[in-house]
Amino acid sequence: VIVSEEYPYGVGQDEGRAMMQIVHDVAPNAELMFRSGFISAGNFADGIKALRDSGCKVIVDDITYITEPFFRDGVIAQAVEEVSSTGVSYFTSAGNFGIKSYEGTFTPMAPPAGYAGVAHNFGGNDYFQSVTLPKGTYTIALQWDDEFYSIGETLGAQNDLDIYLVDQFGTRLFGFNRDNMGGDPLEILPFIVKATANANIIVTRKNGTGNVRFKYIIFRGEGVINEHIQNNSTIIGQANAVSAMAVGAVLYTNTPAYGVNPPTIATFSSRGGLLIDGVDRLKPDFAAPNGVNTTVNFGGVNIDNDAFPNFFGTSAAAPHAAGVAALLIEAKEKYYAGETFNGAQMKALLKSTAISMASSTNDTASGSGLIQADDALITFANPSPQIDNYHLQDSAFTPGAQPVTLEIFGTYFADNASVIFQYDTLPAIVTNGNHLVVDVPEFLGNPPLTVYNPPISTSGLDGGVSDSIYFMSSVPQNVKITINSVTKKFGEIIPAYSFEVTINNTPLA
């Protein structure tokens, strides 16, 4: 289930199509629905509830509304909480804003000439904060921790903060500053840089007396904050909702499957740590892959040099996690007679089975780490084991004529796995999910040997046996008997039968 667009002024349905392709790739039989969140934050919130009312069990979005409150839950976050309380698993992209932010408590000092009110002291009596602005289009949003009139808080903003861009000499270049008193504590600073420039940010307070906490984030543009850096959190809006699962991005080639362990978070992936109503909500929750193929071309680098464009960003990571959730819900319903996961259970499961990417299990860049679909599934259903290779622990002994100890290597060996040999079940020592040791008694002939995982679910439908292995190599793998096809009516003579036998597609003769 997809609600899409990276920004409210963004790319629209193409991004939704790419996200839906990723969900389909991960969970091919999932029924997909699309509902745009482009019109407004309120319309987006209505869309979330409409998807829930349409029967969606999993919802994922990649929208960032920069006008939603930074420091409290806005209408979208409230909608996320509402649908999550009814069992929905809600996923959202963490954002692609890296560490491009500044946060502090407004500390007044005398402003430079030409500015009303007081200026913020960034440190050391410096009202200018140096930034480097490469060529590009920029959008900077400033918010402070006052009431938001637009979400029903009656007083509205009690302070009027403004943000300006000035050159390295202090000459004002740009400002777009409203009277915020009684309204929303929000200022937007959009501008275009035609060539790399050094500049400064100045934040002032025209009205009000509160030394409020404030933050600005560079949502568009590759600006670099050079000094007075504090709290680089850039996850905002519904991604900070308690029940939301905010997903950071890991390039798929920077994962254990490609030899990188621990995985590494993308530099652009938004960081957490922002206090909401005074509480750190420990975002992001976890990370998922990005940089994969879709048919939608966003103009990114074709990193694998194949026929398909690559899709980057937390917009690509979030639908991977949503697709995994769909698979886990299906497995739970299959193995546990219709039981399912609610959003809180899904979040706890994915967090507890993720690969840690940092010293902290609540890392502000990667959360609990890279999600692992198979490890999550193994917590409630045993898989069928798979054998890759095997050998005798001591080659001096002869299988069959003497007891031998066999080492088997593969994947998905459960802790309680055993070995089935002839008609016996032999206990095994499983050292990890990829290796086990078993003592095999004397035997005659060349009987098959399999690894067996017993079921752990209430239905008994999980678990299973591996493919067979043999001590002797000369084993027919495929015996086919083909009998001639004939018909006989009542009273007629029985037709003659003929047959052919092949072994591994070679005639028996």
NORDALIN-V139260 format. One record per helix or strand of 3 or more residues. SS is the DSSP state (2 for helix, 1 for strand). FROM is the first residue (numbers start at 1). TO is the last residue. If there is no record, write none. Layout:
# NORDALIN-V139260
ss = {SS,SS}
from = {FROM,FROM}
to = {TO,TO}
This chain:
# NORDALIN-V139260
ss = {2,2,1,2,1,1,1,1,1,1,2,1,1,1,1,1,2,1,2,2,1,1,1,2,2,2,1,1,1,1,1,1,1,1}
from = {13,41,58,75,89,101,108,118,129,136,149,160,172,186,197,213,237,245,252,256,286,292,309,314,343,373,386,404,418,424,435,449,479,499}
to = {26,53,61,84,93,105,110,120,133,144,151,167,175,193,207,220,240,251,254,258,290,294,311,335,352,378,392,411,421,432,440,453,483,503}
